[in-house]
Amino acid sequence: GSHDTMTYCLDKSSAVSGNESKLVKFLNKCMPCIVHPIIMKWSITQVLTVTEQLEAGVRYLDFRIAHKANDPSMNLYFVHMVYTTVTVQDILWEILRWLETHPQEVVIIACRNFDGLTKRLHNHLVACIKEIFQCKLCPRNVVPTLRTLWHLGHQVIVSYEEEMELGKHCELWPPIPYWWGNKTSTRALIRYLERMKRTGRPGKFFVAGINLTENLRYILVHPFGSLKKMTLQSLPCLKIWIKQQYPGPKRKCINIIAGDFIGNNDFVKDVIELNTKI
C-alpha cells in the first residue's frame, strides 16, 4: 500500500486545506513565501504517479478526498495540507485504464477524510465510482478470494469512511482500520506496531502504516529537512521489521503494509515476498 497516495501532484499554488489549524492558515496567509514551501516539503509522501505505483506493485491506495472551500463546482480533489492538481474523477479513470490492461489484478481503494464533502457531494462521488468501475466493483457480500474475483470479473474493492453511504450502496466496503503510529522516530514507530500486533489483528482488512509523522518540534529542529529525508533515513530499520512479519489470519499476523515514497528501497518487493511464508 501507499500512504497518502496522491501527494505526488500537490498544487504549489493551492490554498491550505480548510481542515488545517487556524495557526497554519494564518502563518501561510501572512508569510506565504516562507511557510508554503515548508508545508510542501512536509506534505509530499509519494513521487510516483498512481499508474507508476500500480506498476510497482502497490494494490492499496490511500485516497484523502476533499472539496475546495468556496468552489462552486462539484470537482473533488485529493488533499494533504494542500490540494492536488488533479481531480478524483480523472484518477479513477486512470485506474480503470490500468485495470483493463491487467485483468487479473485487484486494487483496494480506501476513500477517507472527506474534507468539505456535503451529502450532495458524497452522492456525486459514489455515483462517479459506480459509473466508472461498474461491474469491476466487488460487492461487500462477496468473500474476496482471488479465485472468486477472477471468476466474477471484480477488480476493485472500495472502502468508504462514511456510514450513511455504506447503508445505501452494497458496492462500498466499511472503513479499513489504519494503524497510524504518529511517531517521529523509527524505534517508536516499531514499538507502536508491535504493541498493536499484541492486541490481535482485526478480522478483516487492516493496514499497518510504516510512515513516520513530523510534528512542529521536529520541523523546528530540522529546518532543512523534509518528509522524504525523514523517510529515507528510516527505511533500513523498517526493512528489517517488514522481513520479520508473517501474513495470514493468526493473532500477530500482518495484512496490508503501507508506506511513504514506495519507489525507494525494496519496500514493495519485501512486502510481496512475505506471501511466500504462507
N, C-alpha and C positions, 0 to 999 in steps of 0.2 A: 504493500500500500504506500501511497504518497500522502504525507501530511500537508494540508493546505495546498492542494494540487495546483490551483490556478495562479499562484503568486508570480509565476514567470512573466506574466503580462500585466503587472500593475501599471496604472496610468500615472506617470510622473506629474501631470498637471491636474490630477484628480483632487477633489476636496477630501479632507479626512472624514472617515465614516462618522455618521451621527451617533454611532454606538460607543465611540471613544469618550474618554473622560473630558470634562469641561476644561481642565488644565491643559491637556494635549491640544485641544482645539483652539484654546486661547493663545498658547505659545506659537502654534502654527500660523495663526492669523497675524500675530504681532511681528514674528520673526521668520517668515516663510523660507527665506534664503538659507537660514541656519537649520531650522527644525525639520523642514520637509526632507532634505537629503538624509538626515539621521533616521527619520521614520522609514524611508525606503530601504536603508541598509539593514534595518531590523524587521522588515516586513516580508522580504523576499525569501521564500523557503525552497523554491524549485527553479531550475533553469531550463529543464527540458519541457518542450510543448506537450500537450496531452497525448498527441499521437506518438511522439518520441517516448513518452513514459510507457504507453501501451506496448510499443515495440520492444522496450527494455524488459518487459515482463510484469509491470505493475497491473494489478487486477482489482484494486480497491482505490476508488477516487473520492477524496475528501472535498466536497463542494460546500463552501460557505457562501450562501446566496443572499443578495441584498437588492433593495430598490433605492436608488439615489433620492435623497431628500429634495423636495421641490421639483422633481422631474415629472412633468405631466404625462409622459409616455408610459407604456406598460413594459418598457425594457427592463430586464433584470440582469444584474452583473454579479460577479464574484467579489468578495471583499476580504482583506486582511489589513486593517487600519485604513487603507485607501482602496478605491475601487479598481477593477480591471478595465482594460481597453476593450475586451470582447464581451459579448452578451452570452447569457446562459444558453439561449436557443442555438446560437452559432456553434457552441461547443458540443451540444447534444447531437447536432447534425454531423459534426466531425467524428464523434464516437461511432455513430451509426455507420458512416462510410468505412471506418476501420473494421467494424464487426462484419460487414458484408464481405470483406475480403479475408476474414478469419472466422469461418462459420463454426468452428469448434471451440472458440474462446468464449469465456463468460466473464463479465465485468460487474462488479458491485459498485453502485453509485450511492454515496451517503450524502443526502441533502440536509444541510444543517444551518443553524443560527437564524436564518431568515430575518435579517436586519431590515426593518421598514416594510415588511410584506403585510398587506391587508388581506382580508378574506377574499376579496376580488382578485388580488394578485396571486394568492395561493391557487385559486381555481384556474387562473390563466397558466400558471406553471405546470400544474398537474395535467391540464389539457395538452400542453406542449409535449410533455413527457410521453403521454399516451399516443399522441398523433405521430410523433417521430419514431418511436420504437415499436408500436403496435404489437404484433404477436411475438416479438422478441422479448417482451416483458414477462418475467416469471411471476405468476400469482403467488401470494403467500401461503396458499393451501398446498403447494407442491413441495415435497421433500427434495431439496435440490442436489441430488447426486449428479455428477457429470453425465452418467449414462441416461438418466431421466431427462435432463435438459437437452441433450443431443437428440433424443427421440422426439421430444415435443417442439424442438426448434427455438427454445428460450435461450437468450444470451445475456439478459440484463436483469439484475436484481436491484431495485431502487428502495433504499431505506429512507424514511421521511420523518423528520423530527417535528411533526405537528399532528397531535392526536385527532383533531377534528377531521383532517383529511383521511386519516387511516380508516376511519369508520365508513367512509363513503366510497373508497376505491380498493378493491381486492388486489390491485396490481402493486400497491405500496406495502412495503415491509416496515415493521417497527424500527425505531432508532437503534443503531448498533452501538453498544457501550464502547467508549474510548478511554483507555487508561492513560490519562494525561498527568505526568508527574509534576509539571510546573517547577522544574528544577534547573539551576544554572550549572550544576556540576554533574559529571558523568557518574561518579560514585553514588551521589544522592539519588540520581535517576534509577540506577540499577537496584539500589536498596528499595526504592519505591515499587519497582516492578516485581521484585522478589516477594515483597510484602503482599502485593495484590495476588500473586500466584498462590501464596499460602492460604488466602481466604477461599480459594477454589474458583475455577474458571466458570463463567456463565454457561448455561446450557446451549446457547445458540451462538451466532456470530459475535465476536468481540475483537477489539483492536488493542494491541499493546503498542503504545506510542514511544518510539525511542528518540523523539525530538526533544532537545533542550529548549528552555524558555528563558529569555532575558528578563531582567527587571530593571528599574531605574538605577539602582545602586550598581548593578553590573555594567550598565551602559556608561555611567559616570567614571567608573574605574577603568573602563576600556574605551576611551574616546575615539580611538582609531579602529575599533573592532567592528564586526558585523555578524549577523546570524550565520553567514556562511563560514567565516573563520571559526566561530564558536563550534559549529557542527563538525567541521573537518578535523579539529583537534580531538573531538570525542570519538571519532569512528574506530580507531584501533581497539579501544576498550569495549565498545559496543559490538564490534565484530566478534570478539571472544564470547560475549554474552549470547549473541544470536546463535552461534555454533553449538552452544550448550543446551539449547532448547529442544523440546520434543513437541510435535503436533499430535492432535488426537483428542479423545474425549476424557482422558483421566484428569484428576483434580488439578494438577500443576502444569497441564499442557497449554500450549500457545495456539492461537488460531490465526488471526491476521496480525502482521507486524508492519507498522507504518513509520516512515522516517522522512527527514528533510534531505534535499539535494540527493535524490536517489540515484543519480547518474554517477556519483563519486564512489570510489571503493568498489567492493564486490557485494554491496548490500542485497540487491535483487537475487543474485546467484546464491548467496548464502541462505537466504530465506527459502528459496525454491528447493535447495538441496536438503532442507530439513525433512521434506516429504519422503526421502529415501529411508528415513528411520522408521516409517510406518510398516 
